């Protein structure tokens, strides 16, 4: 009877040790998955911030540092998806840029037919993925060539996961 009780103690102790080892393995697996998700979100966030910095200093969009040029924005928009595909080679897919001039007029999307009577440019619209993303918005100046003045605008850059 004593030997049977001793054997049961060893079996019970072995069972609890196995349960603890399995719990530790599951916890470490969960921890590494969470770390990978955080790293992926950090990379997407850095990509969105890089896009914002690039668009604010790029000769494709600006007259001078952080002063966007409306004529260049219209030219880029007129190039359409062909230009966006080239930029997607640099930035990857699932991103967009939007510039909205702050004024009291109703929002009018800019095209080459209604320039300069417009106040909104959307460059490289994202293909809807239904996933969350990172969006940065900052105020910038837009130089209006026809009017020879600077207007305040909002530059929005977004990257979707």
N, C-alpha and C positions, 0 to 999 in steps of 0.2 A: 504494500500500500504506500510505503514511504517512497519507494522508487517511482511509482506511478505519479505521485504528487511532484516529485523532483523533475520528472520528464515533462509534466504539464507546465511547471514553472519555466523551463527552458523553451518550450514551444510558445508560451505566451510572451516571453521576453523577446524571442526571435520575431514573432508577429509584430510587436510594437516597434522593434528596430526597423523592420521592413516598411512599416507604415511611415515612420519618421523619414527614412531615406526617400521614399516615394514623394512625400510632402515637400522635402527639400528640393528634389529634382523638378517638381511641378512649379514651385515658387521661383526657382532660378530660370526656368523656361519662360514663365510669365514675365519676369523681370527683363529678360533679354528682348522679348517682343515689344514691351513698352519702351525700352531704350531705342529700338529700331524705329518705332513710330515717332518718337520725339526727334530723332535724327533726321527722318524724312521731312517732318514739318519744318525743322530748322533749315534744311536745304531749300525747300520751297520758299520760305520766308526770305532767305538770303537772295534767292533768284528774283523775287519781286522787288526787293530793295535795290538790287543791281540794275534792274530795268528802269526804275525810277531815276537813279543817278545817271544812267546812260542817256536816257531821253532828255534829261535836263541839261546835259552838256554836249550832246551829239551835234555834229555839224549838219546832220540830216534835218534837224528840227529847230535849231536855235540860231538866233542872230548873233548872240554873245552868250556867255555863261548864264544859264538859268533864265534867259529871255527868249521865249519861243517866237518864231517868225510865222505869221499867219500865211504868208505866201508859200513858205516851205511846207507847212502843214497841209495846205491844199495840194501842193505838188505831190507829196507823199501819198495823200489820199487818192489822188487821180491815178497813181500807179496801181492802186488796188491790190488784189490778192497776189499778183506777181511779186510786188515789193515785199508783201507780208511773208511770202514763202521764203524769200531770201533772208529776211530777218528771223524767221523761225529756225533757219539753219544756225543762227547765232544764239538765240534765246531759248530754243526749244518750242514745243507747241503749247497751246492752252494759255496764252497771255493776250493782253490788250492794253491799249493806251487810250485815254480819253482826255480831251481838253475842253473845258467849258468856261466861257467868258462870263464873268459876273456882271450882269446888267439887268435892267428891268424889262427888256424886250423878251418876247416869248422865244423859247429855244428853237433855233433853226439849224438843222444839220447843214454843214458846209459841203458844197459840191463846186465844180468849176463853173456851173451855170449861174449860181446865186452869189458868188463871191463879189464883193466883200460884205453883203448884207446877211451875214450869218454869224453864229457865235458858238458853234459846237462841232468838234471833230472827234470822231471815233476811228481809231486806227487799229486795224487787225483785230476785228471782233473775235472773241473766243468761240470755238465750237462748243455748244452747250454740253457739258459732261455730267452735270448734276452733282458734282463733287464740290466740297468746300475749297476755298482758296484764300489767298492773302492779297489784300488790297491796300495800297498806300495812296494817300491823298495829301498834296501840299499846294500852297498858293504859289503862283508864278506870275511873271509879267508876259504879256503877248504884245509884240510890236505889230501894230496894224499898218501895213505899208501904204495903203491907199489914203488913210486918214492921217498918217504920220504922227501917231500917238501910241502910247503904251496903255494897255488895259490890264486890269487884274483878272486872273483866271485861276481855275483849279485844275491841276494836273493829277490825273488818277492813273495809276498803273496797277494791274492785277495779274496774278498768276493762279491758275486753277490746278489743283492736284490731279 
